[in-house]
Amino acid sequence: MQKGNIGVSTENIFPIIKKYLYSDHEIFLRELVSNAVDATQKLKTLASVGEFKGELGDVTIHITLDEQNKTITITDRGVGMTAEEIEKFINQIALSGANEFLDKYKKDANAIIGHFGMGFYSSFMVSKKVEILTKSFREGAQAVKWSCDGSPEYTLEEIEKEDRGTSIILYIDDDNQQFVSKTEISRLLKKYCRFLPVPIAFGKETEWKDGKEVETDKFNVINEVNPLWTRKPADLKEDDYKAFYRDLYPMADEPLFNIHLNVDYPFNLTGVLYFPKIKNNIEIQKNKIQLYCNQVYVTDSVEGIVPEFLTLLHGVLDSPDIPLNVSRSYLQSDSNVKKISSHITKKVSDRLEEIFKADRKAFEEKWDDLKLFIQYGMLTEEKFNERAMKFALLKNTDGKYFTFEEYKEIIKPNQTDKSDNLVYLYCTNKDDQFSFIEAAKNKGYDVLIMDGHFDSHYLNHLEQKLEKSRFVRVDSDVAEKLIPKDEKHDLKLTDNQKEDLTTVFSAEIPQMAKSHFSVVFEALGENDSPVMITQQEFMRRMKDMSVLGGGMSFYGELPDSYNLVLNGNHALVNRIATDIEESVGEKLTKIRSRMTSLESRRSELEAAKKDKKEEEIPQAEKEELDDVNKKIGEQKDKKEKLLKEFAHSNKLVSQLIDLALLSNNMLKGEALNKFVKRSIELI
């Protein structure tokens, strides 16, 4: 028997492995099974080139659990090792430079294992002792047993072993007893090993017999050695892709379609990506792409390998060229990864364009599910945006779909404003904004539906990308002003009437939390609505964007700002102006006359003190100016009180305001109840 020390002079390698090296202890099984697969694949290669002339036979890798003795054994029939190879590959951690390696990485444990080929040592995370029983495939080789209890000391002795290959026996320590479980081992094998290229057996298959589950003599192979992505697309049918998707994601809806990747230059990449039916909650959808390295599961956090927007896809990517460290679990950002990321983006956009051209009707039917994904890509990936402009669609309120080029030609004649900008009108809710949509359509305009999760950001993005174009929500102004033209209408109201109507209507606007209303006048047609409510485009869009974050939270705290638009040419608005005149006109005239006189005197006093220092102004003039200002304030209050009393007594004012609120879906609760009662009274 030979005794010795593992070739690391510092004695803290095992504490590092146990405490710091792996963030996730469960990957020990993946590492050891992967090593067994590598050993088996190597033997197959040697056989194919004539260096191994024996019979390969059954190369199934067996995982054995002994719950009584608390051991897990991984056995392969691969190349095996000689005593010299154990000395080289097991005893000399990282070969030369071990001290440097530990000094450099013990604080940054994430970089150790994969970088230095130390996958085998992950076994010490969960074991108090590890044994290797191995026999090389070489003719006349002597079988040996290596044993180590997690200290730098090991033993190496010759043993009798009939078959080639390696068995690794893990004696699980007290802190990791959860792994001494058939259920847990099955879970880990399914997670990490279900697509490995060599058969992996764990236990025996079972069947129902006499009302209970019993073991058969047949080994239970847990993996598919030729998974779908390793096969040629020409050999696969649509049903094969759907079946594979159901196997990967049993609870998911059927995908929209898929992309089969098969690249061998300038890097090696295979895989199948699926377009799921994307819900609005993006976070739920992320981390669904499974990353493999030579069919060994690595991670489902693929940020860095694929662009951000493609993390919404589901499926599998497999590449031996993606650099991995820390037991194949962490990705290094290098030029190879960027090439792969760029290629996947191109493949996805090419496939979308291909589907669009081949069957536009089917593409349109899937658009509402695809829209979120494509918009996310256009917002975050410039190259994808350039390609997507060919197949991204706009949908109008009639349910028709257009490419950007098609839609531009349709609206150009009628929706170009006086500054030669193309105006895209849109709504965010067909029902809530129905009256505004109808008003726009009556002017010959077309209205898009922009009711998606990203649309507020998407509109800003499009305004930057499309030349001389802007997007205007259909309820942001009256129809006549949505697309400014040179035509003008004269307003029939006088300045005094506008002033009085502003006070009257302001008095009757219901109090609404976090809302502010301003009364404005427009010279509209006599057949247009008498009163409307609009919301200024910029502020509303900023508030919409604040919901998605991105530094816009300031706008989210501001109150909603609305315009109560009075159509100064409508008969009902003019009727209220006449009612004011008939009801309180005489009193208003006296107040205005008194205010005119007072304001005239104030102007004289202000002019008299101009260019004088404070001490040069007579005290009597100061006192008179204060008195005049006070009297002007009193007259204003008197006027406001008079008009508010009129407003409260005139049911038509409240009725017009409530009709405008109702058409915007803003009349609720007590205000809605009052409106119903008032409507009955008026009828």
C-alpha positions in Angstrom: 0.0 0.0 0.0 1.2 3.5 -0.9 0.5 6.5 1.3 1.1 10.1 0.3 0.0 13.7 0.3 -2.1 15.3 -2.4 0.1 17.8 -4.3 -1.0 21.0 -2.7 1.4 22.2 -0.1 -1.1 24.4 1.7 -3.7 22.4 3.7 -6.7 24.6 3.1 -7.9 23.1 -0.2 -10.6 20.9 1.4 -12.1 23.6 3.6 -12.3 25.8 0.5 -14.0 23.1 -1.4 -16.5 22.4 1.4 -17.3 25.9 2.4 -16.6 28.3 -0.5 -16.0 26.6 -3.7 -19.4 25.5 -4.9 -22.5 27.7 -4.4 -24.7 24.7 -4.9 -23.7 21.4 -3.4 -26.0 19.3 -5.5 -23.8 19.6 -8.6 -21.4 16.9 -7.2 -23.4 14.3 -9.0 -23.4 16.1 -12.3 -19.6 16.4 -12.1 -19.0 12.8 -11.3 -21.4 11.5 -13.9 -20.0 13.9 -16.5 -16.5 12.5 -15.8 -17.8 9.0 -16.2 -19.4 10.0 -19.6 -16.1 11.6 -20.6 -14.2 8.4 -19.8 -16.7 6.3 -21.8 -16.7 8.7 -24.8 -12.9 8.6 -24.8 -12.9 4.8 -24.9 -15.4 4.9 -27.9 -13.0 7.3 -29.7 -10.0 5.0 -29.0 -12.0 2.0 -30.3 -12.9 4.0 -33.5 -9.3 4.7 -34.3 -8.1 1.2 -33.4 -6.2 2.0 -30.2 -8.7 -0.1 -28.2 -9.3 -3.5 -29.8 -11.5 -5.1 -27.2 -15.3 -5.3 -27.1 -17.0 -2.1 -26.0 -20.0 -4.1 -24.8 -22.6 -2.4 -22.6 -21.3 1.0 -21.6 -24.2 2.1 -19.4 -23.1 4.1 -16.4 -24.7 2.9 -13.1 -25.6 5.0 -10.1 -26.1 2.9 -7.0 -27.5 4.2 -3.7 -26.9 2.2 -0.4 -29.2 3.9 2.1 -28.0 1.6 4.9 -24.3 2.4 4.5 -25.0 5.9 3.3 -23.0 5.6 0.1 -23.5 6.7 -3.5 -21.5 4.9 -6.2 -20.9 6.0 -9.8 -19.6 3.2 -12.0 -18.5 3.4 -15.6 -16.9 1.0 -18.2 -14.7 3.7 -19.7 -11.0 4.1 -20.1 -10.2 3.6 -16.3 -6.9 4.8 -14.8 -3.5 3.3 -13.9 -1.7 4.2 -10.6 0.4 6.6 -12.6 -2.7 8.3 -14.0 -4.3 8.6 -10.5 -1.0 10.2 -9.4 -1.2 12.7 -12.3 -4.9 13.5 -12.5 -6.1 13.0 -8.9 -3.1 13.6 -6.6 -1.6 16.6 -8.3 -4.4 19.1 -8.1 -4.0 21.5 -11.0 -0.6 19.9 -11.6 2.0 22.7 -11.3 1.2 26.1 -9.8 -1.1 24.7 -7.1 0.0 27.2 -4.5 -0.5 30.2 -6.9 -3.8 28.9 -7.8 -5.0 28.7 -4.2 -3.6 32.0 -3.3 -5.2 33.6 -6.3 -8.6 32.0 -6.0 -9.4 31.2 -2.4 -11.1 34.6 -2.0 -12.9 34.3 -5.4 -13.9 30.6 -5.1 -16.2 30.9 -8.1 -13.3 30.6 -10.4 -11.5 27.5 -9.1 -13.0 24.2 -10.2 -13.9 24.4 -13.8 -10.8 26.5 -14.6 -8.5 23.8 -13.2 -10.4 20.7 -14.1 -11.2 19.8 -10.5 -14.7 18.4 -11.0 -13.8 15.2 -9.2 -13.1 17.1 -6.0 -16.7 18.3 -5.8 -17.3 14.9 -4.2 -15.7 16.2 -1.0 -18.5 18.8 -0.6 -20.8 16.0 0.5 -18.5 13.2 1.6 -16.4 12.3 4.6 -14.5 9.8 2.6 -14.2 9.1 -1.2 -12.8 5.9 -2.8 -11.8 5.3 -6.4 -11.7 1.7 -7.7 -10.3 1.7 -11.2 -8.7 -0.4 -13.9 -7.3 0.9 -17.1 -8.5 -0.4 -20.5 -4.8 -1.1 -21.4 -3.9 -4.7 -21.7 -2.3 -6.1 -18.5 -3.2 -3.1 -16.4 -3.3 -3.5 -12.6 -6.5 -2.3 -10.8 -6.0 0.1 -7.9 -7.9 1.6 -5.1 -7.5 5.2 -4.0 -8.9 6.5 -0.7 -9.0 9.9 0.9 -10.9 11.2 4.0 -10.9 14.9 3.0 -7.4 15.6 4.4 -4.4 16.0 2.1 -3.4 12.4 2.9 -4.5 9.5 0.7 -3.8 5.8 0.3 -3.3 3.9 -3.0 -3.3 0.1 -3.1 -3.5 -2.6 -5.7 -6.8 -4.6 -5.8 -8.5 -7.3 -7.9 -11.0 -5.9 -10.3 -12.3 -7.9 -13.2 -13.7 -5.2 -15.4 -12.2 -2.1 -16.9 -13.5 1.3 -15.9 -14.0 3.2 -12.6 -16.2 3.2 -9.6 -16.3 6.2 -7.3 -17.8 5.5 -3.9 -18.9 8.5 -1.8 -19.5 8.1 1.9 -21.9 10.9 2.5 -21.2 13.1 5.6 -23.7 14.0 8.3 -24.4 17.5 6.9 -25.6 16.1 3.5 -27.8 13.2 4.4 -30.6 14.7 2.2 -28.7 13.1 -0.7 -29.0 9.6 0.7 -32.5 9.4 -0.8 -33.8 7.7 -3.9 -36.1 10.6 -4.6 -33.3 13.2 -4.4 -30.9 11.2 -6.6 -33.7 10.8 -9.1 -34.3 14.5 -9.1 -30.7 15.4 -9.6 -30.3 12.9 -12.4 -33.3 14.2 -14.2 -32.2 17.8 -13.8 -28.5 17.4 -14.8 -28.2 14.1 -16.7 -31.5 13.5 -18.7 -29.9 14.1 -22.1 -26.3 12.8 -21.6 -25.0 10.8 -24.7 -24.2 7.6 -22.7 -27.0 5.6 -21.0 -27.3 6.4 -17.2 -29.0 3.7 -15.1 -30.4 4.3 -11.6 -32.2 1.4 -10.0 -34.6 -0.9 -11.7 -37.7 -0.3 -13.7 -41.0 -0.9 -11.9 -44.4 -2.2 -12.9 -47.8 -2.7 -11.3 -48.4 -6.2 -10.2 -51.3 -7.4 -8.0 -52.2 -3.9 -7.1 -48.7 -2.7 -6.1 -45.5 -1.4 -7.7 -42.7 -4.0 -8.0 -39.2 -3.9 -9.4 -38.4 -5.7 -12.6 -35.0 -7.1 -13.7 -34.6 -4.3 -16.2 -32.3 -1.4 -15.4 -34.0 2.0 -15.2 -32.2 4.2 -17.8 -33.0 7.8 -16.9 -31.7 9.6 -20.0 -32.4 10.2 -23.7 -29.0 9.7 -25.4 -30.1 11.3 -28.7 -32.2 14.3 -27.7 -34.2 16.1 -30.3 -31.7 19.0 -30.8 -28.9 16.5 -31.7 -30.9 15.2 -34.7 -31.2 16.6 -38.2 -34.2 19.0 -38.8 -34.9 17.0 -42.0 -35.6 13.9 -39.9 -38.0 15.6 -37.5 -41.7 16.4 -37.8 -43.7 19.2 -36.1 -45.2 16.7 -33.7 -41.6 15.8 -32.6 -40.9 19.4 -31.7 -44.2 19.7 -29.8 -43.6 16.4 -27.9 -40.1 17.6 -26.9 -41.6 20.9 -25.6 -44.2 19.1 -23.6 -41.4 17.0 -22.1 -39.4 20.1 -21.1 -42.3 22.1 -19.9 -45.3 19.9 -18.9 -47.4 22.7 -17.6 -46.9 25.2 -20.4 -49.3 26.2 -23.2 -48.4 24.9 -26.7 -45.7 27.1 -28.2 -46.3 29.3 -31.2 -43.4 27.9 -33.3 -39.7 26.9 -33.0 -36.3 27.5 -34.4 -33.8 24.6 -34.8 -30.2 25.9 -34.5 -27.4 23.8 -36.0 -24.1 25.8 -36.4 -20.6 24.3 -36.8 -18.7 27.4 -37.9 -17.2 29.7 -36.6 -18.4 28.0 -33.4 -20.3 24.9 -32.5 -23.9 25.5 -31.4 -27.0 23.3 -31.5 -30.4 23.7 -29.9 -34.1 24.3 -30.3 -35.7 27.5 -29.2 -39.5 27.9 -28.8 -41.7 31.0 -28.9 -44.0 30.6 -26.0 -47.3 32.3 -25.6 -45.9 35.2 -23.6 -47.9 36.6 -20.7 -47.5 40.2 -19.6 -45.6 39.1 -16.5 -42.2 38.9 -18.1 -40.3 37.7 -15.0 -42.4 34.5 -14.8 -41.3 33.7 -18.3 -37.6 34.2 -17.9 -35.0 31.5 -17.1 -36.6 28.9 -19.3 -33.8 28.3 -21.8 -31.7 25.3 -20.6 -28.0 25.6 -21.4 -26.0 22.4 -22.0 -22.4 21.7 -22.7 -22.1 18.4 -24.7 -25.5 17.4 -23.5 -24.6 18.0 -19.8 -27.0 20.4 -18.1 -25.3 23.6 -17.0 -27.8 26.3 -16.1 -31.2 27.9 -17.0 -29.9 31.4 -16.3 -28.6 32.2 -19.8 -28.1 36.0 -19.5 -24.8 36.7 -21.3 -25.2 33.8 -23.7 -28.4 35.2 -25.4 -29.5 38.8 -25.6 -31.8 40.0 -22.9 -35.0 39.9 -25.0 -34.4 36.3 -26.0 -34.5 35.1 -22.4 -38.2 35.2 -23.0 -37.9 32.2 -25.2 -38.0 28.6 -24.0 -35.9 25.6 -25.2 -32.4 24.2 -25.2 -28.9 25.5 -26.3 -25.9 23.2 -26.4 -22.4 24.4 -27.2 -19.0 23.0 -26.2 -17.5 26.4 -27.3 -19.2 28.4 -24.6 -16.5 29.0 -21.9 -17.5 27.7 -18.5 -16.0 27.9 -15.2 -16.9 26.8 -11.7 -18.1 23.4 -12.5 -19.6 24.5 -15.8 -22.0 26.8 -13.9 -20.6 30.3 -14.5 -20.2 32.0 -17.9 -17.2 34.2 -18.8 -18.0 37.0 -21.1 -15.7 36.8 -24.1 -15.8 37.3 -27.9 -17.0 33.8 -28.5 -20.1 34.4 -26.4 -20.8 37.6 -28.1 -20.6 35.9 -31.5 -23.0 33.2 -30.3 -25.4 35.8 -29.0 -25.3 37.8 -32.2 -25.9 34.7 -34.3 -28.9 33.6 -32.2 -30.4 37.1 -32.7 -29.9 36.8 -36.5 -31.4 33.3 -36.6 -34.5 34.4 -34.6 -35.1 37.5 -36.8 -34.5 35.5 -40.0 -37.0 32.8 -38.8 -39.6 35.4 -37.9 -39.3 37.1 -41.3 -39.4 33.7 -43.0 -42.7 32.8 -41.2 -44.1 36.2 -42.0 -43.4 35.9 -45.7 -44.4 32.3 -46.0 -47.8 32.6 -44.2 -48.7 36.1 -43.3 -52.2 35.1 -42.2 -50.9 32.7 -39.6 -48.3 35.3 -38.5 -51.1 37.9 -38.0 -53.1 35.4 -36.0 -50.1 34.9 -33.6 -49.2 38.6 -33.5 -50.9 39.4 -30.3 -48.9 36.7 -28.5 -45.7 37.6 -30.4 -46.0 41.4 -30.0 -44.5 41.6 -26.4 -41.5 39.5 -27.4 -40.8 41.4 -30.6 -41.2 44.9 -29.0 -38.9 43.9 -26.2 -36.3 42.9 -28.8 -36.7 46.1 -30.8 -36.3 48.2 -27.6 -33.2 46.4 -26.3 -31.3 45.1 -29.4 -30.4 47.5 -32.2 -29.7 44.8 -34.8 -32.9 43.0 -34.1 -34.8 46.3 -34.4 -33.4 46.9 -37.9 -34.5 43.4 -39.0 -37.8 43.5 -37.2 -39.0 46.7 -39.0 -39.7 44.4 -42.0 -42.2 42.1 -40.1 -43.3 44.0 -37.0 -47.0 44.8 -37.3 -49.3 47.6 -36.4 -52.9 46.7 -35.6 -55.8 49.2 -36.0 -59.2 49.4 -34.2 -60.8 47.5 -37.0 -58.5 44.5 -36.3 -56.4 44.9 -39.5 -52.6 44.5 -39.5 -50.0 46.5 -41.4 -46.3 46.6 -41.7 -44.8 50.1 -41.0 -44.2 50.7 -44.7 -47.8 49.7 -45.6 -49.3 51.9 -42.8 -47.2 54.9 -43.7 -48.6 54.9 -47.2 -52.2 54.5 -46.0 -52.2 57.4 -43.5 -49.8 59.7 -45.4 -52.5 61.6 -47.4 -54.8 62.4 -44.5 -52.6 62.3 -41.4 -49.8 64.6 -42.3 -49.8 67.8 -40.2 -49.0 71.4 -41.3 -45.4 70.8 -40.3 -45.2 67.8 -42.7 -45.0 65.3 -39.8 -46.8 62.0 -40.1 -49.2 61.6 -37.1 -50.0 58.1 -35.9 -53.1 58.1 -33.8 -53.6 55.4 -31.3 -55.8 54.3 -28.4 -55.0 52.2 -25.4 -58.5 50.9 -24.7 -61.1 50.7 -27.5 -64.1 50.8 -25.1 -62.9 53.5 -22.7 -61.8 55.8 -25.6 -64.7 54.9 -28.0 -66.1 58.4 -28.5 -62.6 59.8 -29.3 -62.0 57.0 -31.8 -65.3 57.7 -33.5 -64.6 61.4 -33.7 -61.2 60.7 -35.3 -62.7 58.2 -37.7 -65.4 60.8 -38.7 -62.5 63.0 -39.8 -61.2 60.2 -42.0 -58.3 59.2 -39.6 -57.2 55.7 -38.8 -56.6 54.7 -35.2 -54.1 52.1 -33.9 -54.5 49.9 -30.8 -51.5 50.3 -28.5 -52.6 48.4 -25.4 -49.4 46.3 -24.8 -47.1 46.0 -21.8 -44.3 47.9 -23.5 -46.3 50.3 -25.7 -45.5 53.5 -23.8 -41.8 52.9 -24.2 -42.3 51.5 -27.7 -43.9 54.7 -28.9 -41.0 56.8 -27.8 -38.7 54.3 -29.5 -40.6 54.5 -32.8 -40.6 58.3 -32.7 -36.8 58.2 -32.6 -36.6 55.6 -35.4 -39.3 56.8 -37.9 -38.5 60.0 -39.7 -40.8 63.0 -39.2 -43.3 61.0 -37.3 -45.1 61.3 -34.0 -47.6 59.3 -32.0 -50.7 60.9 -30.5 -53.2 59.2 -28.3 -56.7 59.8 -29.6 -58.0 61.3 -26.4 -55.1 63.7 -25.9 -57.0 66.5 -27.7 -60.1 67.2 -29.6 -60.3 65.6 -33.1 -59.7 68.9 -34.9 -56.4 69.5 -33.1 -55.0 65.9 -33.1 -53.4 66.6 -36.4 -52.9 70.4 -36.7 -53.9 71.7 -40.1 -54.0 75.3 -41.4 -57.9 75.5 -41.2 -59.3 77.7 -38.4 -62.7 78.1 -36.8 -63.9 81.3 -35.1 -65.0 81.1 -31.5 -68.4 82.7 -30.9 -67.8 83.5 -27.2 -66.6 86.8 -25.9 -63.7 87.1 -23.4 -66.2 87.9 -20.6 -68.3 84.8 -21.5 -65.2 82.6 -21.5 -64.2 83.9 -18.1 -67.6 83.3 -16.6 -68.0 79.8 -18.1 -64.5 78.9 -16.8 -65.6 79.7 -13.2 -69.0 78.0 -13.7 -67.7 74.7 -15.0 -64.7 74.6 -12.6 -67.1 74.9 -9.7 -69.0 71.7 -10.8 -66.1 69.3 -11.6 -66.3 66.5 -9.1 -63.4 66.1 -6.7 -61.2 63.2 -7.8 -58.1 62.0 -6.0 -54.7 62.8 -7.7 -56.5 64.6 -10.6 -56.4 68.2 -11.8 -58.7 69.8 -14.4 -58.2 72.9 -16.4 -61.1 74.4 -18.4 -60.1 75.3 -22.0 -62.1 76.5 -25.0 -62.0 75.2 -28.6 -63.7 76.5 -31.7 -65.2 73.2 -32.9 -68.1 72.4 -35.2 -71.6 72.8 -34.0 -72.2 69.0 -34.3 -69.2 68.1 -32.2 -69.6 67.3 -28.5 -70.3 70.3 -26.2 -67.8 69.2 -23.5 -64.9 66.7 -23.7 -62.1 65.6 -21.5 -58.6 65.2 -22.9 -55.2 64.4 -21.3 -52.0 66.0 -22.5 -49.9 63.5 -24.5 -46.5 64.1 -23.0 -47.5 64.0 -19.3 -49.7 61.0 -19.7 -47.0 59.0 -21.6 -44.4 59.8 -19.0 -46.8 58.6 -16.3 -47.5 55.4 -18.3 -43.7 54.8 -18.6 -43.2 55.4 -14.9 -45.2 52.2 -14.2 -42.4 50.2 -15.9 -39.7 52.1 -14.0 -36.6 53.3 -15.9 -36.1 56.5 -14.0 -39.6 57.8 -14.6 -40.9 57.4 -11.1 -41.0 61.2 -10.6 -43.9 61.4 -13.1 -45.8 58.6 -11.4 -46.1 60.8 -8.3 -47.7 63.7 -10.1 -51.5 64.1 -10.3 -53.2 63.2 -13.5 -53.7 66.4 -15.5 -56.8 66.7 -17.7 -58.4 69.4 -19.9 -62.1 70.0 -19.7 -62.7 71.2 -23.3 -65.7 73.5 -23.9 -66.8 73.6 -27.5 -67.5 77.4 -27.7 -69.6 76.9 -30.9 -72.0 74.4 -29.5 -75.6 75.4 -28.8 -75.6 74.0 -25.3 -72.5 75.9 -24.2 -73.9 79.1 -25.8 -77.2 78.4 -24.0 -75.4 78.3 -20.6 -73.6 81.6 -21.5 -77.0 83.1 -22.2 -78.5 81.7 -19.0 -75.7 83.4 -17.1 -76.5 86.7 -18.7 -80.2 86.4 -18.0 -79.8 85.1 -14.5 -77.0 87.2 -13.0 -75.9 89.4 -15.9 -77.0 92.6 -14.4 -75.1 91.9 -11.1 -72.0 90.8 -13.1 -72.1 94.0 -15.1 -72.1 96.1 -11.9 -69.3 94.1 -10.5 -67.2 94.4 -13.7 -67.9 98.1 -13.8 -66.8 98.5 -10.2 -63.7 96.4 -10.9 -62.8 98.4 -14.0 -63.0 101.6 -12.0 -60.9 100.1 -9.2 -58.3 98.6 -11.6 -58.0 102.0 -13.3 -57.3 103.7 -10.0 -54.8 100.9 -9.1 -53.0 101.6 -12.4 -52.8 105.3 -11.6 -51.3 104.6 -8.1 -48.8 102.1 -9.5 -47.7 104.6 -12.1 -47.3 107.4 -9.5 -44.9 105.3 -7.4 -42.8 104.2 -10.4 -39.2 105.4 -10.2 -39.7 106.5 -6.5 -37.9 105.0 -3.5 -40.1 103.5 -0.9 -39.6 106.4 1.5 -40.6 108.9 -1.2 -44.1 107.5 -1.6 -46.7 109.3 0.5 -48.2 107.1 3.2 -51.7 108.1 2.0 -51.0 106.6 -1.4 -49.7 103.4 0.1 -52.8 103.0 2.2 -55.1 103.8 -0.8 -53.3 101.2 -2.9 -53.7 98.5 -0.2 -57.4 99.5 0.0 -57.9 99.3 -3.8 -56.3 95.8 -3.9 -58.5 94.7 -1.1 -61.7 96.0 -2.8 -60.6 94.3 -6.1 -60.2 91.0 -4.2 -63.6 91.5 -2.6 -65.3 92.1 -6.1 -63.5 89.0 -7.5 -64.8 86.9 -4.5 -68.3 88.4 -5.0 -68.2 87.5 -8.7 -67.0 84.0 -8.1 -69.6 83.4 -5.4 -72.3 84.6 -7.8 -71.2 82.3 -10.6 -70.8 79.3 -8.3 -74.3 79.8 -7.0 -75.5 79.9 -10.6 -73.5 76.7 -11.4 -75.0 74.8 -8.5 -78.5 75.8 -9.5 -78.0 75.0 -13.3 -78.3 71.2 -13.8 -77.2 71.5 -17.4 -73.6 72.4 -16.3 -73.2 69.3 -14.1 -74.9 67.2 -16.8 -72.5 68.2 -19.5 -69.5 67.6 -17.3 -70.8 64.2 -16.2 -71.4 63.2 -19.8 -67.8 64.0 -20.6 -66.6 62.1 -17.6 -68.8 59.2 -18.5 -67.5 59.0 -22.1 -64.0 58.7 -20.5 -65.1 56.0 -18.1 -64.3 58.4 -15.2 -67.7 58.8 -13.6 -68.0 56.4 -10.6 -69.5 55.9 -7.2 -71.6 58.8 -5.7 -71.0 61.0 -8.8 -72.4 58.4 -11.1 -75.4 57.9 -8.8 -76.1 61.7 -8.8 -75.8 61.7 -12.6 -78.4 59.0 -13.0 -80.9 60.8 -10.7 -80.3 64.1 -12.4 -80.8 62.5 -15.8 -84.2 61.2 -14.7 -85.2 64.6 -13.4 -84.2 66.3 -16.6 -86.1 63.8 -18.7 
